[in-house]
Amino acid sequence: MKKIQLVKLAFINITTKRLRTSLTIGGIAISVAVTLIMIGFGSGIQNIVTGELNNSELVNVITVSSKKVKILRMDQPIISKFKSINGVAKTEQIVNLFGKLSYHGTIVGLPVYAVSDGYFDVTPTNIVAGKQADEEGRFTKGAIVNTGILKALKIPSSAEAIGKEVLVDVTVTNDLADKQVETTKTFADNRFTIIGVVDKGTMPIVYIPAENVFKIGVTASSQTKILVLYPEKIPAVREAVEQMGFSTTNIKDTIKQINRVFNLINMLLIIFGIVTLLVAVIGTLNTITISLVEQTREIGFLRLIGIRKKDVKMLFIAEALLLSTIGAILGVILAYILALIINGIIYNLARASHIYAPDIIQIPTAISVIVVFVSFVFGYLIGQGPSGRAVKIDPLKALKL
């Protein structure tokens, strides 16, 4: 009960020094708010990036590539070995080429990706118009372009691109063909009809059926996508493929690397925030020190009427705790309000442009609790100095001042 009364007395002391107290609490609140906004921004970007990666490829898909493409080539016998590995559901191939696309006299040099029929089943892609295959799950003479090519071809919209006929020629390198006669390969029929438009990057790209490049001498793939039946089979499948000399990657590898980078960034932000918070809370020390000087006579009087030393000490510690904790709580509230406003502005801007925008600032609740706790601890530690000096005051000398 006595401690509660001392806290009340400390609160009364705080309210009687409004301006100085307001500046102290305001400084702590701003420091906490800035710290949480920075951490929330880092956390938001991390969640957005990892979320996009999770959506970009299935977690049970392994990407196989060769570090020594001229020696170790992914030809059909190798693909057959991949298919025979226990746990493999299907394999899809992709051949990375460079070529040119022509449309009504406009010629665009661009990457050409020759993919097998089920490639888009193992690599989810955001299709904005048309479709990724015909009724039989194929696109033998179809082409899929990305939105980045529409401006180059002067096609007003994705919907208007569907059904347009384009001409595609490719450049074949030695590592993809056993017997290369010429660098630029021309298909017997290089006319392709655009059947789909995907939202994938800003640089123009086009997807064509892999069987078209196999007919002109290409015998190896640049990459192979392996769909594994169950996620728990992934380590065994990767080991079997790597024993053949190929390198493998999985979306979880990328996510782990990104999380490591963001965790380091968040740790640096937390350290910076704690230092900033400590500097702000030091203002509490100045406030309480001034309070000690102003209330020397009151302390002497309280000691003479029976207040014990430890009660005087508790009075100043309570004041420091109140200043730091109230400032931290107000800072947390301010941070959430600012995050709500900033996210709302970004959402409205994105909505006006018909773009989906997730929350760019995502403040972790655990971090908010930790910040308040750290402020409480700092307040307690800083209150030790003035409270220690307060108990050493001689009551009689204090009353003579």
C-alpha positions as CSV (number, residue, x, y, z in Angstrom):
1,M,0.0,0.0,0.0
2,K,2.8,2.4,0.9
3,K,4.5,1.7,-2.5
4,I,1.3,2.6,-4.2
5,Q,1.1,5.9,-2.3
6,L,4.7,6.6,-3.3
7,V,3.9,6.0,-7.0
8,K,0.9,8.3,-6.7
9,L,3.2,11.0,-5.1
10,A,5.7,10.5,-8.0
11,F,2.8,11.0,-10.5
12,I,1.8,14.2,-8.7
13,N,5.3,15.4,-8.9
14,I,5.4,14.7,-12.6
15,T,2.2,16.5,-13.3
16,T,3.4,19.6,-11.5
17,K,6.4,19.9,-13.9
18,R,4.3,19.7,-17.1
19,L,6.6,21.3,-19.7
20,R,9.8,19.5,-18.7
21,T,8.0,16.3,-18.2
22,S,6.2,16.7,-21.6
23,L,9.5,17.2,-23.4
24,T,11.0,14.1,-21.7
25,I,8.0,11.9,-22.5
26,G,7.7,13.3,-26.0
27,G,11.4,12.6,-26.7
28,I,11.0,9.0,-25.6
29,A,7.8,8.5,-27.5
30,I,9.3,9.9,-30.8
31,S,12.4,7.6,-30.3
32,V,10.2,4.6,-29.8
33,A,7.9,5.4,-32.7
34,V,10.9,5.9,-35.1
35,T,12.5,2.7,-33.9
36,L,9.3,0.7,-34.4
37,I,8.6,2.2,-37.8
38,M,12.1,1.3,-39.0
39,I,11.8,-2.3,-37.7
40,G,8.2,-2.5,-39.1
41,F,9.5,-1.4,-42.5
42,G,12.2,-4.0,-42.5
43,S,9.8,-6.7,-41.4
44,G,7.2,-5.6,-44.0
45,I,9.7,-5.8,-46.9
46,Q,10.9,-9.2,-45.6
47,N,7.3,-10.6,-45.5
48,I,6.5,-9.2,-49.0
49,V,9.7,-10.6,-50.6
50,T,9.4,-14.0,-49.0
51,G,5.6,-14.1,-49.8
52,E,6.3,-13.3,-53.5
53,L,9.0,-16.0,-53.6
54,N,6.6,-18.5,-52.0
55,N,4.1,-17.7,-54.8
56,S,6.7,-17.8,-57.5
57,E,7.4,-21.5,-57.4
58,L,6.0,-24.5,-55.7
59,V,7.9,-25.6,-52.5
60,N,8.2,-29.2,-53.8
61,V,9.9,-28.2,-57.1
62,I,13.6,-28.6,-57.6
63,T,15.4,-26.6,-60.2
64,V,18.3,-28.5,-61.8
65,S,21.1,-26.8,-63.7
66,S,24.6,-27.6,-64.9
67,K,27.7,-25.7,-63.8
68,K,29.7,-27.3,-66.7
69,V,27.2,-27.1,-69.6
70,K,29.7,-28.0,-72.3
71,I,30.7,-31.3,-70.5
72,L,27.6,-32.2,-68.5
73,R,24.5,-31.6,-70.6
74,M,20.9,-32.2,-69.8
75,D,19.9,-34.2,-72.8
76,Q,17.1,-36.7,-73.1
77,P,19.0,-39.7,-71.5
78,I,19.8,-37.5,-68.4
79,I,16.1,-36.3,-68.3
80,S,15.1,-40.0,-68.3
81,K,17.4,-40.6,-65.3
82,F,15.8,-37.7,-63.4
83,K,12.3,-39.3,-64.1
84,S,13.5,-42.6,-62.7
85,I,14.5,-41.2,-59.3
86,N,12.2,-42.4,-56.5
87,G,9.8,-39.6,-55.5
88,V,9.9,-37.7,-58.8
89,A,6.4,-37.0,-60.1
90,K,7.3,-35.2,-63.4
91,T,10.0,-33.2,-65.1
92,E,9.7,-30.1,-67.2
93,Q,12.4,-28.6,-69.4
94,I,13.4,-25.0,-70.3
95,V,15.8,-23.9,-72.9
96,N,17.2,-20.4,-72.5
97,L,17.8,-18.8,-75.9
98,F,18.2,-15.3,-77.3
99,G,16.3,-14.3,-80.4
100,K,14.1,-11.8,-82.0
101,L,10.4,-11.3,-82.3
102,S,8.8,-9.5,-85.3
103,Y,5.3,-8.0,-85.4
104,H,4.1,-5.7,-88.3
105,G,7.6,-4.5,-89.1
106,T,8.6,-4.0,-85.4
107,I,11.6,-6.2,-84.5
108,V,12.5,-6.8,-80.8
109,G,15.6,-8.6,-79.6
110,L,14.7,-10.5,-76.4
111,P,15.2,-13.7,-74.3
112,V,13.3,-16.6,-75.7
113,Y,12.3,-19.4,-73.3
114,A,11.4,-22.7,-75.0
115,V,9.5,-24.7,-72.4
116,S,7.8,-28.1,-72.2
117,D,4.0,-28.3,-72.1
118,G,3.7,-28.6,-68.3
119,Y,6.3,-26.0,-67.4
120,F,3.7,-23.5,-66.1
121,D,2.2,-26.2,-63.9
122,V,5.5,-26.3,-61.8
123,T,6.2,-22.5,-62.1
124,P,3.1,-20.6,-61.2
125,T,2.8,-17.5,-63.3
126,N,0.3,-14.6,-63.0
127,I,-1.6,-14.7,-66.3
128,V,-3.4,-11.5,-67.0
129,A,-5.0,-12.4,-70.4
130,G,-5.6,-15.5,-72.5
131,K,-4.4,-18.9,-71.3
132,Q,-1.2,-20.9,-70.8
133,A,-2.2,-23.9,-73.0
134,D,-4.9,-25.2,-75.2
135,E,-7.7,-27.6,-74.2
136,E,-5.3,-30.5,-74.4
137,G,-2.8,-28.8,-72.1
138,R,-0.4,-27.9,-74.9
139,F,0.5,-24.8,-76.9
140,T,2.2,-26.3,-80.0
141,K,2.1,-23.1,-82.1
142,G,1.2,-20.7,-79.4
143,A,3.4,-18.1,-77.8
144,I,3.1,-16.6,-74.3
145,V,4.5,-13.1,-73.9
146,N,4.9,-10.9,-70.8
147,T,3.4,-7.5,-70.3
148,G,6.8,-5.9,-70.9
149,I,6.7,-6.6,-74.6
150,L,3.3,-4.9,-75.3
151,K,4.8,-1.4,-75.3
152,A,7.5,-2.4,-77.7
153,L,5.0,-3.9,-80.0
154,K,2.6,-1.0,-79.6
155,I,-0.2,-3.2,-78.5
156,P,-2.6,-1.1,-76.2
157,S,-3.6,-3.9,-73.8
158,S,-3.1,-7.5,-72.8
159,A,-6.5,-8.5,-74.0
160,E,-5.8,-7.1,-77.5
161,A,-2.6,-9.0,-77.7
162,I,-4.4,-12.4,-77.7
163,G,-4.6,-13.9,-81.2
164,K,-1.9,-11.7,-82.7
165,E,0.5,-13.5,-85.0
166,V,4.3,-12.9,-84.4
167,L,7.4,-14.2,-86.0
168,V,10.1,-15.7,-83.7
169,D,13.7,-16.6,-84.6
170,V,16.4,-17.9,-82.1
171,T,20.1,-18.0,-81.7
172,V,21.4,-21.5,-80.7
173,T,24.7,-21.9,-78.8
174,N,27.1,-24.9,-79.0
175,D,26.3,-26.1,-75.5
176,L,22.7,-26.7,-76.5
177,A,23.2,-28.5,-79.8
178,D,25.3,-31.5,-80.8
179,K,25.9,-30.3,-84.4
180,Q,25.5,-26.6,-84.9
181,V,25.6,-25.6,-88.5
182,E,24.6,-21.9,-88.1
183,T,24.2,-19.6,-85.1
184,T,20.8,-18.2,-86.0
185,K,18.2,-20.9,-86.4
186,T,15.0,-20.3,-88.3
187,F,12.0,-22.5,-87.7
188,A,10.3,-24.2,-90.7
189,D,7.3,-22.2,-89.7
190,N,8.3,-19.4,-87.4
191,R,4.8,-18.0,-87.0
192,F,3.4,-18.1,-83.5
193,T,0.0,-17.0,-82.2
194,I,-0.1,-15.2,-78.9
195,I,-2.4,-17.2,-76.6
196,G,-1.5,-15.7,-73.2
197,V,0.0,-12.7,-71.5
198,V,1.8,-13.0,-68.1
199,D,2.8,-10.4,-65.6
200,K,6.5,-11.3,-65.2
201,G,9.1,-8.6,-65.2
202,T,9.4,-5.5,-67.3
203,M,12.0,-6.7,-69.9
204,P,10.3,-8.2,-73.0
205,I,10.3,-12.0,-73.0
206,V,8.5,-14.7,-74.9
207,Y,7.8,-18.4,-74.2
208,I,7.5,-20.9,-77.0
209,P,7.0,-24.7,-77.0
210,A,10.2,-26.6,-76.5
211,E,9.4,-29.1,-79.3
212,N,10.0,-26.3,-81.8
213,V,13.6,-25.8,-80.8
214,F,14.3,-29.6,-80.5
215,K,13.3,-29.9,-84.2
216,I,16.0,-27.5,-85.3
217,G,18.9,-29.3,-83.6
218,V,18.7,-28.3,-79.9
219,T,19.3,-31.5,-77.9
220,A,19.9,-30.2,-74.3
221,S,18.0,-28.1,-71.8
222,S,19.3,-25.2,-69.9
223,Q,17.3,-26.1,-66.8
224,T,15.0,-28.9,-65.6
225,K,12.2,-28.4,-63.1
226,I,11.5,-31.6,-61.1
227,L,8.2,-31.9,-59.3
228,V,8.6,-34.1,-56.2
229,L,5.6,-36.1,-54.9
230,Y,6.1,-35.1,-51.3
231,P,8.1,-32.3,-49.7
232,E,9.9,-34.8,-47.4
233,K,11.4,-36.5,-50.5
234,I,13.1,-33.3,-51.6
235,P,16.5,-33.9,-49.8
236,A,16.8,-37.5,-51.2
237,V,15.9,-36.4,-54.8
238,R,18.4,-33.5,-54.6
239,E,21.1,-35.8,-53.4
240,A,20.5,-38.2,-56.2
241,V,20.6,-35.4,-58.8
242,E,23.7,-33.8,-57.3
243,Q,25.5,-37.2,-57.4
244,M,25.1,-37.0,-61.2
245,G,27.1,-33.8,-61.1
246,F,24.3,-31.3,-61.4
247,S,23.5,-28.4,-59.1
248,T,20.0,-28.1,-57.5
249,T,18.1,-25.3,-55.9
250,N,14.8,-25.1,-54.1
251,I,12.7,-22.0,-53.3
252,K,13.4,-22.7,-49.6
253,D,17.1,-22.1,-50.2
254,T,16.4,-18.6,-51.5
255,I,14.0,-17.9,-48.7
256,K,16.5,-18.9,-46.1
257,Q,19.2,-16.7,-47.6
258,I,16.8,-13.7,-47.7
259,N,15.7,-14.3,-44.2
260,R,19.3,-14.3,-43.0
261,V,20.0,-11.0,-44.7
262,F,16.8,-9.4,-43.3
263,N,17.4,-10.8,-39.9
264,L,20.8,-9.2,-39.9
265,I,19.2,-5.9,-41.1
266,N,16.5,-6.1,-38.4
267,M,19.2,-6.8,-35.7
268,L,21.1,-3.7,-36.8
269,L,17.9,-1.7,-36.7
270,I,17.0,-3.0,-33.2
271,I,20.5,-2.1,-31.9
272,F,20.2,1.4,-33.5
273,G,16.8,1.7,-32.0
274,I,18.0,0.7,-28.5
275,V,20.8,3.2,-28.7
276,T,18.4,5.9,-29.8
277,L,16.0,5.0,-27.0
278,L,18.8,5.0,-24.5
279,V,19.8,8.5,-25.5
280,A,16.1,9.6,-25.2
281,V,15.6,8.0,-21.8
282,I,18.8,9.8,-20.5
283,G,16.6,12.9,-20.7
284,T,14.7,11.3,-17.8
285,L,17.9,11.5,-15.8
286,N,18.1,15.3,-16.4
287,T,14.4,15.7,-15.4
288,I,14.8,13.7,-12.2
289,T,18.1,15.4,-11.3
290,I,16.5,18.8,-11.7
291,S,13.5,17.5,-9.6
292,L,16.0,16.4,-6.9
293,V,17.5,19.9,-6.7
294,E,14.1,21.6,-6.7
295,Q,12.7,19.3,-4.0
296,T,15.6,19.2,-1.6
297,R,13.6,21.0,1.1
298,E,10.6,18.7,0.6
299,I,12.8,15.6,0.9
300,G,14.3,17.0,4.1
301,F,10.8,17.6,5.5
302,L,9.6,14.1,4.5
303,R,12.6,12.6,6.2
304,L,11.9,14.5,9.5
305,I,8.3,13.3,9.6
306,G,9.3,9.7,9.4
307,I,9.7,8.8,5.7
308,R,12.4,6.1,5.4
309,K,15.4,6.3,3.1
310,K,14.2,3.5,1.0
311,D,10.8,5.2,0.6
312,V,12.6,8.3,-0.7
313,K,14.6,6.2,-3.1
314,M,11.4,4.5,-4.3
315,L,9.9,7.9,-4.9
316,F,12.5,8.9,-7.5
317,I,12.7,5.4,-9.1
318,A,8.9,5.5,-9.5
319,E,9.2,8.8,-11.2
320,A,11.8,7.5,-13.6
321,L,9.8,4.4,-14.4
322,L,6.6,6.5,-15.0
323,L,8.4,8.8,-17.4
324,S,10.1,6.1,-19.4
325,T,7.2,3.7,-19.5
326,I,4.5,6.3,-20.4
327,G,6.8,7.6,-23.1
328,A,7.4,4.1,-24.5
329,I,3.6,3.3,-24.5
330,L,2.8,6.5,-26.2
331,G,5.6,5.8,-28.7
332,V,4.1,2.4,-29.5
333,I,0.6,3.9,-30.0
334,L,2.1,6.6,-32.3
335,A,4.0,4.0,-34.3
336,Y,0.9,2.0,-35.0
337,I,-1.0,5.1,-36.0
338,L,1.8,6.2,-38.4
339,A,2.0,2.7,-39.8
340,L,-1.8,2.6,-40.4
341,I,-1.6,6.0,-42.2
342,I,1.4,5.2,-44.3
343,N,0.0,1.7,-45.3
344,G,-3.4,3.4,-46.1
345,I,-1.7,6.0,-48.4
346,I,0.2,3.3,-50.2
347,Y,-2.8,1.1,-50.6
348,N,-4.9,4.0,-52.0
349,L,-2.2,4.9,-54.5
350,A,-1.8,1.3,-55.6
351,R,-5.6,0.9,-55.9
352,A,-5.8,3.9,-58.1
353,S,-3.2,2.2,-60.4
354,H,-5.1,-1.1,-60.1
355,I,-2.1,-2.7,-58.3
356,Y,-2.3,-4.9,-55.2
357,A,-0.2,-3.5,-52.4
358,P,0.3,-5.3,-49.1
359,D,1.2,-3.5,-45.9
360,I,4.7,-2.2,-46.3
361,I,5.1,-1.5,-42.6
362,Q,4.3,-4.5,-40.4
363,I,5.3,-3.9,-36.7
364,P,5.8,-7.2,-34.9
365,T,3.8,-7.2,-31.6
366,A,6.7,-9.0,-29.8
367,I,9.1,-6.1,-30.7
368,S,6.6,-3.6,-29.3
369,V,6.4,-5.4,-26.0
370,I,10.2,-5.7,-25.9
371,V,10.7,-2.0,-26.6
372,V,8.3,-1.1,-23.7
373,F,10.1,-3.6,-21.4
374,V,13.5,-2.2,-22.4
375,S,12.3,1.3,-21.7
376,F,11.1,0.1,-18.3
377,V,14.5,-1.3,-17.5
378,F,16.3,1.8,-18.7
379,G,14.0,3.9,-16.5
380,Y,14.8,1.8,-13.5
381,L,18.5,1.9,-14.0
382,I,18.6,5.6,-14.7
383,G,16.5,6.3,-11.6
384,Q,19.2,4.7,-9.4
385,G,21.5,7.7,-9.6
386,P,19.2,10.5,-8.5
387,S,17.5,8.2,-5.9
388,G,20.9,7.3,-4.4
389,R,21.8,11.0,-4.0
390,A,18.3,11.7,-2.6
391,V,18.8,9.3,0.3
392,K,22.1,10.9,1.2
393,I,20.5,14.3,1.8
394,D,20.8,15.5,5.4
395,P,17.3,16.5,6.5
396,L,18.4,19.4,8.8
397,K,20.7,20.9,6.2
398,A,18.0,20.5,3.5
399,L,15.5,22.6,5.6
400,K,18.1,25.4,6.0
401,L,18.4,25.8,2.3
